[in-house]
Amino acid sequence: MRPEADPGFAAAFAPPLLDPARDAPTAVTGRNGKPAGRRYDVYRNNVTVSLIDALAAIYPAVQRITGTDFFRAMARFHVRNSPPTSPLLFDYGRDFPDFVANYTHAQDMPWLADVARIERAWLDAYHAADALRLSSALLSAIAPELLDDLVFTPHPATRIVRSHYAAVTIFAANRDSAPVARIDASTPEDALITRAEFDVEVRHLPPGGAVFATSLMSGEPLGAAAMAAFDASADFDIAANIAGLIEAGAFISFAFGDPA
């Protein structure tokens, strides 16, 4: 049996990969059974660098905000604490936003974790299943007295990210290399992330919009979702929000729920 096919070998080989304080496994040997600790250390470093590179690819706005050196140092701590659980690199780092929120040296950027959450949602939307968006013509054909009972099916790519900070504006300003103007980060912003066709879109939701969209996505009928949105914001505009969600491709179908 080849060593790498031996479950015992794999159990000994993997754990020290992300912990530089641990010695190379004694089962790792070179020619003639000689210890191969130095070669293992090279491999260990390559694994860590690959995972850091994966995080940088998933969270480019976060890296641009913090700077490359800060980001890679932060990412290295995350890699050591959170080994991959999937063979797909794009699936790595789902808990990175929560790690950022608790990272000591990022506490002066309290909005950074929400920017990371938007970036994670962007990638998940990109890889979500394709589906045809709901036609606005179908919705407009429904009699007004029946609208309250409509229950919507969300598009597989639809995501909502809520933030106490201007995370949408900060995200948008840092996804390319254009100069970034001063941003007032204290204004709360909620994001709608969709991919109705080929390109992922991130939109700033209006007042009450996140509560409305989240309620609809969880299966609440239109009337109940609207009431929840009005409770959240007196400025909620139901017509504008419905139109915006349909235009963005947030839903693929609707059905009539049971009347309350």
C-alpha positions as MATLAB code, in Angstrom:
seq = 'MRPEADPGFAAAFAPPLLDPARDAPTAVTGRNGKPAGRRYDVYRNNVTVSLIDALAAIYPAVQRITGTDFFRAMARFHVRNSPPTSPLLFDYGRDFPDFVANYTHAQDMPWLADVARIERAWLDAYHAADALRLSSALLSAIAPELLDDLVFTPHPATRIVRSHYAAVTIFAANRDSAPVARIDASTPEDALITRAEFDVEVRHLPPGGAVFATSLMSGEPLGAAAMAAFDASADFDIAANIAGLIEAGAFISFAFGDPA';
ca = [
       0.000    0.000    0.000;
       1.273    3.450   -0.895;
       1.787    5.580    2.256;
      -0.643    8.271    1.098;
      -3.355    5.600    0.708;
      -2.921    4.467    4.330;
      -5.546    6.125    6.609;
      -3.054    6.099    9.474;
      -0.475    7.910    7.370;
      -3.024   10.529    6.311;
      -4.106   11.052    9.928;
      -0.484   11.714   10.904;
       0.416   13.750    7.807;
      -2.399   16.309    7.757;
      -2.703   17.905   11.235;
       0.781   19.483   11.406;
       0.378   21.089    7.963;
      -1.222   24.232    9.358;
       0.687   24.318   12.646;
       4.325   25.363   12.196;
       5.016   24.682   15.874;
       4.521   20.959   15.343;
       7.283   18.704   14.121;
       7.011   16.898   10.818;
       5.378   13.465   11.193;
       7.891   10.705   11.747;
       6.089    8.693    9.070;
       7.278   11.186    6.439;
      10.603    9.902    5.177;
      12.799   10.287    2.150;
      15.040    7.859    0.383;
      16.321    4.977    2.445;
      13.944    5.903    5.249;
      15.767    9.112    6.167;
      13.721   11.884    7.859;
      12.228   14.381    5.409;
      11.320   17.184    7.785;
      12.751   19.930    5.583;
      10.787   18.774    2.544;
       7.643   18.562    4.699;
       8.203   22.139    5.876;
       8.383   23.327    2.262;
       5.135   21.530    1.485;
       3.555   22.926    4.658;
       4.461   26.456    3.638;
       3.060   25.910    0.126;
      -0.262   24.718    1.560;
      -0.541   27.785    3.781;
       0.345   30.166    0.953;
      -2.218   28.492   -1.349;
      -4.989   28.954    1.214;
      -4.012   32.582    1.812;
      -4.062   33.150   -1.955;
      -7.541   31.592   -2.068;
      -8.781   34.006    0.594;
      -7.241   36.941   -1.283;
      -9.111   35.867   -4.429;
     -12.401   35.571   -2.544;
     -12.026   38.824   -0.588;
     -10.258   41.322   -2.896;
     -12.027   44.376   -1.465;
     -11.024   43.410    2.074;
      -7.426   43.013    0.931;
      -7.452   46.375   -0.837;
      -8.855   48.091    2.267;
      -6.341   46.593    4.682;
      -3.350   46.406    2.377;
      -1.684   43.215    1.229;
       0.659   42.738    4.201;
      -2.087   43.232    6.788;
      -4.475   40.960    4.893;
      -1.991   38.124    4.478;
      -0.995   38.278    8.145;
      -4.667   38.169    9.160;
      -5.383   35.395    6.676;
      -2.461   33.338    7.976;
      -3.984   33.332   11.469;
      -7.309   32.268    9.985;
      -5.732   29.453    7.972;
      -4.057   28.040   11.063;
      -7.334   28.091   12.989;
      -9.684   26.961   10.203;
      -8.423   24.138    7.971;
     -10.370   23.403    4.764;
     -13.337   21.062    4.940;
     -13.935   20.924    1.175;
     -11.623   20.069   -1.743;
     -12.974   23.130   -3.608;
     -10.878   26.218   -2.927;
     -13.724   28.625   -3.734;
     -15.654   26.996   -0.868;
     -12.920   27.854    1.620;
     -13.193   30.782    4.008;
     -16.925   30.843    4.696;
     -16.192   31.686    8.323;
     -13.599   34.319    7.403;
     -16.026   37.270    7.874;
     -16.736   36.156   11.457;
     -13.001   35.766   12.006;
     -12.454   39.326   10.722;
     -15.150   40.631   13.091;
     -13.203   39.234   16.049;
      -9.676   39.872   14.787;
      -7.978   42.137   17.332;
      -6.093   44.276   14.829;
      -9.216   44.980   12.731;
     -11.336   46.415   15.539;
     -10.825   49.967   14.267;
     -12.586   48.887   11.045;
     -15.892   47.536   12.425;
     -17.454   47.529    8.943;
     -14.752   45.284    7.467;
     -16.495   42.028    8.383;
     -19.680   43.132    6.618;
     -17.704   43.985    3.488;
     -16.323   40.440    3.692;
     -19.859   39.076    4.056;
     -20.902   40.862    0.868;
     -17.880   39.444   -0.953;
     -18.719   35.925    0.248;
     -22.322   36.393   -0.889;
     -21.049   37.683   -4.249;
     -19.035   34.485   -4.807;
     -21.886   32.242   -3.684;
     -24.234   34.058   -6.069;
     -21.705   33.599   -8.863;
     -21.635   29.825   -8.318;
     -25.383   29.433   -7.675;
     -27.581   27.453  -10.034;
     -28.996   29.178  -13.101;
     -32.719   29.945  -13.195;
     -35.058   32.144  -15.173;
     -36.082   35.311  -13.374;
     -39.752   36.043  -12.629;
     -41.390   38.151  -15.324;
     -42.892   41.421  -14.128;
     -45.696   40.892  -16.663;
     -46.860   37.795  -14.780;
     -47.029   39.717  -11.535;
     -48.846   42.685  -13.054;
     -51.574   40.344  -14.303;
     -52.572   39.379  -10.749;
     -55.720   41.032   -9.407;
     -54.840   43.553   -6.650;
     -57.053   41.840   -4.049;
     -55.014   38.636   -4.456;
     -51.552   40.145   -4.051;
     -51.376   39.827   -0.247;
     -51.423   36.026   -0.461;
     -48.619   35.652   -3.005;
     -45.657   33.536   -1.880;
     -42.433   33.932   -3.852;
     -39.646   31.474   -4.679;
     -36.237   33.170   -4.505;
     -33.661   32.815   -7.249;
     -30.871   30.431   -6.122;
     -28.379   33.300   -6.351;
     -30.315   35.795   -4.213;
     -28.614   36.861   -0.987;
     -29.243   39.604    1.589;
     -26.489   41.118    3.755;
     -27.450   43.645    6.432;
     -24.967   46.059    7.977;
     -24.901   48.813   10.597;
     -22.300   50.491    8.382;
     -21.956   51.716    4.794;
     -20.740   48.278    3.743;
     -22.295   48.400    0.265;
     -20.611   51.704   -0.589;
     -17.280   50.543    0.837;
     -17.521   47.237   -1.037;
     -18.320   48.942   -4.357;
     -15.505   51.470   -3.945;
     -12.881   48.783   -3.336;
     -13.653   46.140   -5.945;
     -11.436   47.776   -8.580;
      -8.296   49.909   -8.682;
     -10.001   53.310   -9.032;
      -9.173   55.916   -6.354;
     -11.466   55.792   -3.326;
     -12.992   59.014   -2.026;
     -13.686   59.524    1.668;
     -16.705   57.478    2.790;
     -18.893   58.079    5.832;
     -18.980   54.526    7.141;
     -21.519   55.251    9.877;
     -24.611   55.095    7.641;
     -26.324   51.654    7.787;
     -26.687   49.911    4.430;
     -28.252   46.621    3.391;
     -27.215   44.713    0.276;
     -29.179   42.692   -2.250;
     -26.920   40.302   -4.169;
     -28.353   38.625   -7.270;
     -27.290   36.959  -10.525;
     -30.345   36.828  -12.731;
     -28.252   36.131  -15.831;
     -24.458   36.212  -16.221;
     -23.219   39.000  -13.955;
     -23.524   39.242  -10.189;
     -25.094   42.512   -9.043;
     -24.887   44.133   -5.623;
     -27.558   46.727   -4.871;
     -28.197   49.010   -1.926;
     -31.663   48.217   -0.573;
     -33.993   51.122    0.352;
     -35.499   51.565    3.865;
     -37.325   48.431    4.968;
     -36.147   46.606    1.863;
     -33.997   44.035    3.653;
     -36.816   43.063    6.032;
     -39.227   42.845    3.097;
     -36.928   40.762    0.896;
     -35.830   38.478    3.744;
     -39.450   37.842    4.718;
     -40.385   36.962    1.141;
     -37.355   34.704    0.772;
     -38.319   32.823    3.944;
     -41.780   32.058    2.528;
     -43.869   34.806    4.111;
     -46.777   35.976    1.903;
     -46.526   39.407    0.341;
     -48.979   41.062    2.730;
     -47.177   39.843    5.856;
     -43.768   40.766    4.420;
     -45.009   44.275    3.676;
     -46.357   44.700    7.228;
     -43.004   43.619    8.670;
     -41.220   46.113    6.409;
     -43.553   48.952    7.455;
     -42.887   48.074   11.097;
     -39.150   48.294   10.402;
     -39.322   51.587    8.487;
     -42.075   54.166    8.130;
     -40.422   55.165    4.835;
     -40.958   51.745    3.255;
     -42.297   51.998   -0.313;
     -43.934   48.696   -1.237;
     -44.349   49.454   -4.949;
     -40.739   50.560   -5.398;
     -39.410   47.582   -3.449;
     -41.431   45.006   -5.371;
     -40.386   46.567   -8.664;
     -36.746   46.657   -7.599;
     -36.687   43.019   -6.497;
     -38.384   41.795   -9.664;
     -36.126   43.921  -11.887;
     -33.043   42.579  -10.079;
     -34.163   38.985  -10.667;
     -34.482   38.138   -6.984;
     -37.335   35.669   -7.586;
     -38.168   32.971  -10.111;
     -41.848   32.252   -9.438;
     -44.805   32.810   -7.149;
     -47.802   30.871   -5.915;
     -50.903   31.617   -3.874;
     -50.470   30.836   -0.204;
     -53.233   29.835    2.177;
     -55.198   32.894    3.343;
     -54.686   33.695    7.020;
];
